[in-house]
Amino acid sequence: MSMDIPERYTALVAHEKDGRFVQSVEQIATSDLPDHDVMINVKYSSLNYKDALSANGNKDVTKSYPFTPGIDAAGIVVKSRDERYRAGDKVIVTSYDLGMNTPGGFGQFISVPGNWIVPLPNGLTLKESMIIGTSGLTAAIGVEKIVKQGVPPYSGELLVTGATGGVGSFAVGLLSQLGYRVVAATGKLDQTDFLKTLGAGKVIHRNQITDVPNRPMLSAKWSASVETVGGEMLDAVIRQTEHNGVVTCCGNVLGHEFHTNVFPFILRGVSLMGIDSGIALMSDRLRIWNLLATDWKPRFLELICREVKLTNLPGEIEKIDNGKQVGTVLVSLPD
Ligand SMILES: NC(=O)c1ccc[n+]([C@@H]2O[C@H](COP(=O)([O-])OP(=O)(O)OC[C@H]3O[C@@H](n4cnc5c(N)ncnc54)[C@H](OP(=O)(O)O)[C@@H]3O)[C@@H](O)[C@H]2O)c1
């Protein structure tokens, strides 16, 4: 089953020019899309840290250019050889290879294997699903690990690092909504009101976490953490975590290596739990998306979101490069 598909579509394209990477909005032949089973007319995408890496020519993310980034997409199926999907179905695609080496959600059309698709759950609009996007999904996976590990809302304080970022701000909002006492650690104290509106009880400068003595264990402060930046922050958070506390780890903004010691693990029973939303099992994705459409439906989506068009993306990508991004950037594709 299929719908009318134009010969060309509009997309943001990253390409190398005079030794540097630039992004521009261009027309692309639909026939250039990969020949996967399901073609989708993208209505919304969202901007992620990984999209900035792809747009800036990071070969660990994207091997070949010109290329259309966008690891997130939500839209309507226009053509399908996969019997699970029909033209007109509303669907979500996040991660796998989308926006890495498969043209991504910053274009009006994508072509993907059916196994990458999550049907839009009842209770969410396409727009809401992309305000959540990979950053919200990642935060929710982390929060679910904390909940499943048995950290109750009446426990002590929970820490969120990189708190104004896409993952961080969603984690602050979701944990607060679930009744946890959240401390937001940020480099942007001028965003204190934003973080408090999302529910943070306290906002502290991130240096307060990392400017600490080099002891194997520090005063126990956090019953759990959604740690989004990695490097020395991750080490410091582990050493400040309470007995039986949980630290979730998803990011490498501050570095992909970190040095720590065994004492928080063997003397305090701290658990370090990794998150990879990129290859999360489909059963886990469906469960988390369903939670986000029902019991955990975020009441703070309007607070964290700014809506932009493809033409605005180069400026928004630059803000990520400079660590200046706040909240979630929702990308609306042209009709
Ligand atoms: N594993 C996964 O499945 C997964 C999924 C999504 C994202 N990620 C990763 O998670 C990380 C965060 O992603 P995101 O989408 O939230 O990115 P983002 O929106 O760009 O936010 C990153 C935040 O990190 C903080 N930061 C920036 N530079 C820093 C520095 N030098 N030192 C300490 N903190 C700094 C800033 O927050 P403050 O100013 O508030 O401190 C910034 O807003 C990235 O590394 C991304 O690749 C992983």
The ligand as a MOL file (V3000), in Angstrom:
LIG
                    3D

  0  0  0     0  0            999 V3000
M  V30 BEGIN CTAB
M  V30 COUNTS 48 52 0 0 0
M  V30 BEGIN ATOM
M  V30 1 N 23.6790 6.3410 26.0010 0
M  V30 2 C 22.5910 6.7670 25.3820 0
M  V30 3 O 21.6780 6.0200 25.0530 0
M  V30 4 C 22.4790 8.2250 25.1000 0
M  V30 5 C 21.2990 8.7710 24.5810 0
M  V30 6 C 21.2080 10.1690 24.4530 0
M  V30 7 C 22.2920 10.9590 24.7870 0
M  V30 8 N 23.4330 10.3780 25.2210 0 CHG=1
M  V30 9 C 24.5940 11.1670 25.5960 0
M  V30 10 O 24.2430 11.8700 26.7770 0
M  V30 11 C 24.9670 13.0950 26.8150 0
M  V30 12 C 23.9960 14.2400 27.0090 0
M  V30 13 O 23.1400 14.2890 25.8790 0
M  V30 14 P 22.1320 15.5010 25.7080 0
M  V30 15 O 21.2930 15.1980 24.5200 0
M  V30 16 O 21.4740 15.8010 27.0010 0 CHG=-1
M  V30 17 O 23.1610 16.6700 25.3440 0
M  V30 18 P 22.9480 18.2470 25.4760 0
M  V30 19 O 21.5120 18.5960 25.3400 0
M  V30 20 O 23.9370 18.8740 24.5760 0
M  V30 21 O 23.3310 18.5160 27.0030 0
M  V30 22 C 24.6010 18.2580 27.5000 0
M  V30 23 C 24.7650 19.0360 28.7880 0
M  V30 24 O 26.0060 18.6810 29.3520 0
M  V30 25 C 26.4780 19.7770 30.1570 0
M  V30 26 N 27.8420 20.0970 29.7540 0
M  V30 27 C 28.2620 20.6370 28.5870 0
M  V30 28 N 29.5830 20.8210 28.5950 0
M  V30 29 C 30.0080 20.3930 29.8060 0
M  V30 30 C 31.2740 20.3400 30.4500 0
M  V30 31 N 32.3850 20.7680 29.8390 0
M  V30 32 N 31.3390 19.8640 31.7030 0
M  V30 33 C 30.2330 19.4140 32.3370 0
M  V30 34 N 28.9940 19.4540 31.7820 0
M  V30 35 C 28.8970 19.9380 30.5400 0
M  V30 36 C 25.5530 20.9430 29.8840 0
M  V30 37 O 24.5950 20.9930 30.9310 0
M  V30 38 P 24.7200 22.0360 32.1580 0
M  V30 39 O 25.1600 23.3370 31.5700 0
M  V30 40 O 23.3530 22.0690 32.7400 0
M  V30 41 O 25.7580 21.4790 33.0970 0
M  V30 42 C 24.8570 20.5400 28.6030 0
M  V30 43 O 23.5950 21.1620 28.4860 0
M  V30 44 C 25.7710 13.1520 25.5110 0
M  V30 45 O 27.0640 12.6680 25.7460 0
M  V30 46 C 25.0160 12.2040 24.5990 0
M  V30 47 O 25.8410 11.6580 23.5950 0
M  V30 48 C 23.5380 9.0330 25.3740 0
M  V30 END ATOM
M  V30 BEGIN BOND
M  V30 1 1 1 2
M  V30 2 2 2 3
M  V30 3 1 2 4
M  V30 4 1 4 5
M  V30 5 2 4 48
M  V30 6 2 5 6
M  V30 7 1 6 7
M  V30 8 2 7 8
M  V30 9 1 8 9
M  V30 10 1 8 48
M  V30 11 1 9 10
M  V30 12 1 9 46
M  V30 13 1 10 11
M  V30 14 1 11 12
M  V30 15 1 11 44
M  V30 16 1 12 13
M  V30 17 1 13 14
M  V30 18 2 14 15
M  V30 19 1 14 16
M  V30 20 1 14 17
M  V30 21 1 17 18
M  V30 22 2 18 19
M  V30 23 1 18 20
M  V30 24 1 18 21
M  V30 25 1 21 22
M  V30 26 1 22 23
M  V30 27 1 23 24
M  V30 28 1 23 42
M  V30 29 1 24 25
M  V30 30 1 25 26
M  V30 31 1 25 36
M  V30 32 1 26 27
M  V30 33 1 26 35
M  V30 34 2 27 28
M  V30 35 1 28 29
M  V30 36 1 29 30
M  V30 37 2 29 35
M  V30 38 1 30 31
M  V30 39 2 30 32
M  V30 40 1 32 33
M  V30 41 2 33 34
M  V30 42 1 34 35
M  V30 43 1 36 37
M  V30 44 1 36 42
M  V30 45 1 37 38
M  V30 46 2 38 39
M  V30 47 1 38 40
M  V30 48 1 38 41
M  V30 49 1 42 43
M  V30 50 1 44 45
M  V30 51 1 44 46
M  V30 52 1 46 47
M  V30 END BOND
M  V30 END CTAB
M  END
